[in-house]
């Protein structure tokens, strides 16, 4: 506990919480948390309260700062309430939420760090809302200026990647969660949109199977990307992919960006990755071909197919 980070806190707190829920007759107690220096930060951001230990702040109680966003539990119903109250589409409100979170960490509404954070957070949240069938998601983030590092952690207790992708007629035979993760990071692969599904040209938020591919590519080139679902996880950095065993009912994502490695032209980088993705998707019988969507736009605005 001398050094705690967002992803570790979210996954560990959820694991303890799930164990307690599934073993209500097992006695539970915690040791050393009050006397260990490293626990003070974890307590401040809500780590202990997430699994029922009466120590530190409640989830969402801490205000956060320009260096961190404390653990937040975000009901997905609130996004639908926003639509009911203010109109628009769920995707529009996800864009607004993502920009707000990115602004806190980047300390700005412009620049490469803000643009990459806003894009990556937006696409992960869209995946949760569109695919997971979860009731809520949890979020936590930290910026270490002296280390030139930003970490964002997001998890949900939904149906997981494998159960999402097997809705695709050509992916129903997926045998493992690891196989499903491999497919999920390919361009044009979606459990929502595939050959035979009507593509609505007026709806930029219709899933195109590109959001996770583009996010993982942005992060692996300028940081790291990790996705875990049930018993499998994949970690990506540069050209390396590391599979390992996981244990989580739902899906957990860790985004890390190295702030001293970010390109000045984020939009140009995104276009480059899209070109590579379109080429790869054209070779995959399971992929959507030539999909045009908000995932392919850096800022999310959609007008006549161009980025505003």
C-alpha positions as CSV (number, residue, x, y, z in Angstrom):
1,X,0.0,0.0,0.0
2,X,3.0,2.3,-0.2
3,X,2.1,3.1,-3.8
4,X,-1.5,2.8,-5.0
5,X,-2.8,3.5,-8.6
6,X,-6.3,3.8,-10.0
7,X,-6.6,0.4,-11.8
8,X,-5.2,-1.6,-8.8
9,X,-7.6,0.2,-6.4
10,X,-10.7,-0.4,-8.6
11,X,-10.0,-4.0,-9.3
12,X,-8.9,-4.9,-5.7
13,X,-11.9,-3.1,-4.1
14,X,-14.3,-4.8,-6.5
15,X,-12.7,-8.2,-5.9
16,X,-13.1,-7.8,-2.1
17,X,-16.6,-6.5,-2.5
18,X,-17.6,-9.4,-4.7
19,X,-16.1,-12.0,-2.3
20,X,-18.0,-10.5,0.6
21,X,-21.2,-10.6,-1.3
22,X,-20.7,-14.2,-2.3
23,X,-19.6,-15.3,1.1
24,X,-21.8,-13.5,3.6
25,X,-21.1,-16.0,6.3
26,X,-17.3,-15.5,6.2
27,X,-16.1,-13.2,9.0
28,X,-14.4,-10.1,7.6
29,X,-11.9,-7.8,9.2
30,X,-9.1,-5.5,8.0
31,X,-5.6,-5.1,9.5
32,X,-2.9,-2.3,9.5
33,X,-4.9,0.1,7.3
34,X,-4.9,2.9,9.9
35,X,-1.2,2.8,10.6
36,X,0.2,2.4,7.0
37,X,1.1,5.7,5.4
38,X,0.2,4.7,1.9
39,X,-3.4,4.0,3.0
40,X,-4.2,7.6,3.6
41,X,-4.5,8.4,-0.1
42,X,-6.5,5.3,-0.9
43,X,-8.8,6.2,2.0
44,X,-9.2,9.8,0.7
45,X,-10.3,8.7,-2.8
46,X,-12.8,6.2,-1.4
47,X,-11.0,2.8,-1.8
48,X,-12.0,1.3,1.5
49,X,-15.6,2.4,1.5
50,X,-16.1,0.7,-1.9
51,X,-15.9,-2.7,-0.2
52,X,-17.6,-1.8,3.0
53,X,-14.8,-0.9,5.4
54,X,-15.7,2.2,7.5
55,X,-12.5,4.1,6.9
56,X,-11.8,7.2,4.8
57,X,-14.2,9.0,2.5
58,X,-17.3,7.7,0.7
59,X,-17.1,7.0,-3.0
60,X,-17.6,10.4,-4.8
61,X,-17.1,12.4,-1.6
62,X,-13.6,13.7,-2.4
63,X,-13.6,16.7,-4.7
64,X,-10.5,15.7,-6.6
65,X,-7.9,18.1,-8.0
66,X,-5.9,18.7,-11.1
67,X,-3.8,15.6,-10.3
68,X,-6.5,13.1,-9.7
69,X,-10.2,12.1,-10.0
70,X,-11.3,10.0,-7.0
71,X,-13.2,6.8,-7.3
72,X,-16.7,7.5,-8.8
73,X,-19.6,5.2,-9.2
74,X,-21.6,6.4,-12.2
75,X,-25.1,5.0,-12.8
76,X,-25.8,4.6,-16.5
77,X,-29.4,5.6,-15.9
78,X,-28.2,9.2,-15.3
79,X,-27.1,9.4,-19.0
80,X,-30.6,8.5,-20.1
81,X,-32.1,11.0,-17.6
82,X,-29.9,13.7,-19.3
83,X,-31.4,12.7,-22.6
84,X,-34.9,13.0,-21.2
85,X,-34.2,16.3,-19.6
86,X,-32.0,18.1,-22.2
87,X,-32.6,16.1,-25.4
88,X,-30.0,14.9,-27.8
89,X,-28.6,11.4,-27.8
90,X,-26.8,9.4,-25.2
91,X,-23.6,9.7,-27.3
92,X,-23.8,13.5,-27.0
93,X,-23.9,13.4,-23.2
94,X,-21.0,10.8,-23.1
95,X,-18.9,13.3,-25.1
96,X,-19.7,16.1,-22.6
97,X,-18.8,13.8,-19.7
98,X,-15.6,12.7,-21.3
99,X,-14.5,16.2,-22.0
100,X,-15.2,17.2,-18.4
101,X,-13.0,14.4,-17.1
102,X,-10.2,15.0,-19.5
103,X,-10.2,18.7,-18.7
104,X,-9.5,18.0,-15.0
105,X,-6.5,15.8,-15.7
106,X,-5.1,17.8,-18.6
107,X,-5.7,21.1,-16.9
108,X,-6.7,22.4,-20.2
109,X,-9.4,22.1,-22.9
110,X,-6.8,22.0,-25.7
111,X,-3.6,20.2,-26.5
112,X,-2.6,16.6,-27.2
113,X,-3.2,15.3,-23.7
114,X,-6.7,16.7,-23.5
115,X,-7.6,15.5,-27.0
116,X,-6.3,11.9,-26.4
117,X,-7.9,11.6,-22.9
118,X,-11.3,13.0,-24.1
119,X,-11.3,10.6,-27.1
120,X,-10.2,7.4,-25.2
121,X,-12.5,8.0,-22.2
122,X,-15.4,8.7,-24.6
123,X,-14.9,5.4,-26.5
124,X,-14.6,3.3,-23.4
125,X,-17.7,4.8,-21.9
126,X,-19.6,4.3,-25.2
127,X,-18.6,0.6,-25.2
128,X,-19.9,0.2,-21.6
129,X,-23.2,1.9,-22.4
130,X,-23.8,0.1,-25.7
131,X,-22.5,-3.4,-24.8
132,X,-22.1,-4.2,-21.2
133,X,-25.7,-4.3,-19.9
134,X,-24.2,-3.0,-16.6
135,X,-26.2,-0.7,-14.4
136,X,-23.2,1.5,-13.6
137,X,-19.5,1.9,-14.1
138,X,-16.6,2.9,-11.8
139,X,-14.0,5.5,-12.7
140,X,-10.7,6.6,-11.2
141,X,-7.8,8.6,-12.6
142,X,-4.4,10.0,-11.6
143,X,-1.9,12.4,-13.2
144,X,1.8,12.3,-12.1
145,X,3.4,15.4,-13.7
146,X,6.8,14.5,-12.4
147,X,6.6,11.1,-14.0
148,X,5.0,12.3,-17.2
149,X,2.2,9.7,-16.7
150,X,-1.6,9.7,-16.7
151,X,-3.6,6.6,-15.8
152,X,-7.3,6.2,-16.2
153,X,-9.2,3.1,-14.9
154,X,-12.7,2.2,-15.8
155,X,-14.6,-1.0,-15.0
156,X,-18.1,-2.3,-15.1
157,X,-19.9,-5.5,-13.8
158,X,-21.6,-6.2,-17.1
159,X,-21.8,-9.3,-19.3
160,X,-18.2,-9.2,-20.4
161,X,-16.5,-9.1,-23.8
162,X,-17.2,-12.7,-24.8
163,X,-20.9,-12.5,-24.2
164,X,-21.1,-9.3,-26.2
165,X,-19.2,-10.6,-29.2
166,X,-21.0,-13.9,-29.5
167,X,-24.1,-12.0,-30.6
168,X,-22.2,-11.6,-33.9
169,X,-23.3,-14.6,-36.1
170,X,-19.7,-15.3,-37.2
171,X,-18.3,-15.2,-33.7
172,X,-20.8,-17.4,-31.9
173,X,-18.2,-20.2,-31.6
174,X,-15.8,-18.2,-29.5
175,X,-14.5,-20.6,-26.9
176,X,-12.7,-18.5,-24.4
177,X,-12.6,-15.0,-22.9
178,X,-9.0,-14.6,-24.1
179,X,-10.1,-15.4,-27.7
180,X,-12.8,-12.8,-27.3
181,X,-10.4,-10.1,-26.2
182,X,-8.2,-10.8,-29.2
183,X,-11.2,-10.3,-31.5
184,X,-12.4,-7.2,-29.6
185,X,-9.2,-5.3,-30.4
186,X,-9.5,-5.8,-34.2
187,X,-11.1,-3.1,-36.4
188,X,-14.7,-3.4,-37.5
189,X,-15.6,-6.2,-34.9
190,X,-18.8,-5.6,-33.0
191,X,-21.5,-7.7,-31.4
192,X,-24.0,-4.9,-32.3
193,X,-23.3,-4.2,-36.0
194,X,-22.4,-6.8,-38.6
195,X,-23.4,-8.0,-42.1
196,X,-27.2,-7.9,-42.4
197,X,-27.7,-5.2,-39.7
198,X,-29.1,-1.9,-41.1
199,X,-26.6,0.9,-41.0
200,X,-28.3,4.2,-40.2
201,X,-26.3,6.9,-42.0
202,X,-28.0,9.6,-39.8
203,X,-26.8,8.0,-36.6
204,X,-23.0,8.6,-36.0
205,X,-23.2,6.8,-32.7
206,X,-24.2,3.4,-34.2
207,X,-21.5,1.0,-33.2
208,X,-18.9,0.4,-35.9
209,X,-16.4,-1.8,-34.0
210,X,-13.7,0.8,-34.3
211,X,-13.7,2.5,-30.9
212,X,-11.8,-0.1,-28.9
213,X,-9.4,-0.7,-31.8
214,X,-8.5,3.0,-32.1
215,X,-8.3,3.5,-28.4
216,X,-6.0,0.6,-27.8
217,X,-3.8,1.6,-30.7
218,X,-3.4,5.2,-29.5
219,X,-2.5,4.1,-26.0
220,X,-0.1,1.3,-27.0
221,X,1.8,3.7,-29.2
222,X,2.1,6.4,-26.5
223,X,1.7,4.6,-23.3
224,X,0.0,1.3,-22.4
225,X,-3.4,-0.3,-22.8
226,X,-4.9,-3.1,-20.7
227,X,-8.3,-4.8,-20.9
228,X,-9.5,-7.7,-18.7
229,X,-12.7,-9.6,-18.7
230,X,-13.5,-12.6,-16.6
231,X,-10.5,-15.0,-16.6
232,X,-8.4,-13.3,-19.2
233,X,-6.6,-10.0,-19.8
234,X,-4.4,-8.5,-22.5
235,X,-1.7,-5.8,-21.9
236,X,-0.4,-3.8,-24.9
237,X,2.7,-1.6,-25.3
238,X,4.3,-0.6,-28.5
239,X,4.4,-3.8,-30.6
240,X,4.2,-6.2,-27.6
241,X,1.0,-7.9,-26.4
242,X,1.0,-9.7,-23.1
243,X,-1.8,-12.1,-22.2
244,X,-2.3,-13.1,-18.6
245,X,-4.8,-14.6,-16.2
246,X,-7.4,-12.3,-14.7
247,X,-10.4,-12.7,-12.4
248,X,-13.2,-10.2,-12.7
249,X,-16.9,-10.5,-13.5
250,X,-17.3,-7.8,-16.0
251,X,-14.8,-5.7,-18.0
252,X,-11.9,-3.6,-16.7
253,X,-9.8,-1.2,-18.7
254,X,-6.6,0.6,-17.9
255,X,-5.3,3.5,-20.1
256,X,-1.9,4.9,-19.5
257,X,-0.5,7.8,-21.5
258,X,3.1,9.1,-21.4
259,X,2.7,12.8,-21.5
260,X,6.2,13.4,-22.8
261,X,5.6,11.0,-25.7
262,X,2.4,12.4,-27.1
263,X,2.3,13.6,-30.8
264,X,1.4,17.2,-31.5
265,X,-0.9,16.2,-34.3
266,X,-3.3,13.8,-32.6
267,X,-5.9,14.1,-35.4
268,X,-3.2,13.1,-37.9
269,X,-2.3,10.1,-35.9
270,X,-5.9,9.0,-35.6
271,X,-6.3,9.3,-39.4
272,X,-3.2,7.1,-39.8
273,X,-4.6,4.4,-37.5
274,X,-8.0,4.6,-39.2
275,X,-6.3,3.9,-42.6
276,X,-4.5,0.9,-41.1
277,X,-7.7,-0.3,-39.5
278,X,-9.8,0.1,-42.7
279,X,-7.2,-1.9,-44.6
280,X,-7.1,-4.7,-42.0
281,X,-10.9,-4.7,-41.7
282,X,-11.2,-5.2,-45.5
283,X,-9.4,-8.5,-45.0
284,X,-11.6,-9.8,-42.2
285,X,-14.9,-11.5,-43.3
286,X,-16.3,-10.8,-39.8
287,X,-15.6,-7.1,-39.9
288,X,-17.8,-4.1,-40.8
289,X,-16.5,-2.6,-44.0
290,X,-16.2,1.2,-44.5
291,X,-18.2,2.1,-41.4
292,X,-18.5,5.9,-40.8
293,X,-19.0,6.7,-37.2
294,X,-18.3,9.0,-34.3
295,X,-15.4,6.7,-33.3
296,X,-13.5,7.9,-36.3
297,X,-13.8,11.5,-35.2
298,X,-11.4,13.0,-32.7
299,X,-13.7,15.4,-31.1
300,X,-17.0,13.6,-31.6
301,X,-18.9,16.4,-33.5
302,X,-20.5,14.9,-36.5
303,X,-21.6,17.1,-39.4
304,X,-21.7,15.8,-43.0
305,X,-19.1,13.2,-42.0
306,X,-16.4,15.7,-41.1
307,X,-14.8,16.5,-37.8
308,X,-15.8,20.0,-36.7
